[in-house]
């Protein structure tokens, strides 16, 4: 019998995730990556900030609430690497 999954944590029922954030990974072609990298520099944003904004815009486009948040509001001020270091 398959175990039940808690939809709030994506963990088997009764188990809790050790963290309140989830990681996402996406693979893109080099030209797409370069375009995003340039945009982060032009907008002076981190890649994470840009992706959070993009995901929230996508949710809104499809009539869903914008619920994606950064993992920590002050992370950028604590020395998070921006795309500038990836040039």
C-alpha positions in Angstrom: 0.0 0.0 0.0 1.5 3.4 -1.0 2.2 5.8 1.8 0.2 9.0 2.1 2.0 12.3 1.2 1.5 15.5 3.2 0.9 18.1 0.5 2.3 20.9 2.7 5.7 19.3 3.0 5.9 16.7 0.1 7.0 14.2 2.8 5.3 11.0 3.8 2.5 11.7 6.3 3.8 12.1 9.8 7.3 13.3 8.7 8.2 16.9 8.6 10.8 18.5 6.3 13.9 19.7 8.1 13.6 23.2 6.6 10.8 25.5 5.5 12.3 26.2 2.1 12.5 24.0 -0.9 15.2 24.1 -3.6 14.4 24.3 -7.3 16.9 23.7 -10.1 16.4 24.5 -13.8 18.7 23.8 -16.7 18.7 26.3 -19.6 20.6 26.8 -22.8 23.7 29.0 -22.8 22.0 31.9 -24.6 19.1 31.8 -22.2 21.5 31.8 -19.2 23.5 34.7 -20.6 20.3 36.8 -21.2 19.2 36.2 -17.6 22.7 37.0 -16.3 22.8 40.3 -18.2 19.3 41.2 -16.9 20.4 40.6 -13.3 23.3 43.0 -13.9 21.1 45.6 -15.6 18.5 45.5 -12.8 21.1 45.1 -10.1 19.3 42.1 -8.7 20.5 38.7 -7.5 19.5 35.7 -9.6 17.3 34.5 -6.7 15.4 37.8 -6.5 14.9 37.8 -10.3 13.6 34.2 -10.2 11.3 34.9 -7.2 9.8 37.8 -9.1 9.5 35.7 -12.3 7.8 32.8 -10.5 5.3 35.2 -8.8 4.5 36.8 -12.1 3.9 33.4 -13.6 1.6 32.4 -10.8 -0.3 35.7 -11.1 -0.6 35.2 -14.9 -2.4 31.9 -14.2 -4.7 33.4 -11.5 -2.8 32.0 -8.5 -1.6 34.0 -5.5 2.0 35.2 -5.6 3.3 33.1 -2.7 7.0 32.5 -3.6 9.3 34.2 -1.1 13.1 34.4 -0.7 14.5 31.9 1.7 15.8 34.8 3.9 14.9 38.5 3.4 18.4 39.7 4.5 20.5 37.1 2.6 21.6 39.6 -0.1 23.0 41.9 2.6 25.0 39.0 4.2 27.2 38.6 1.1 25.2 36.6 -1.3 26.9 36.3 -4.7 25.2 38.1 -7.5 25.6 37.3 -11.1 28.3 39.9 -11.3 30.8 37.4 -10.0 29.9 34.9 -12.7 31.0 37.0 -15.7 
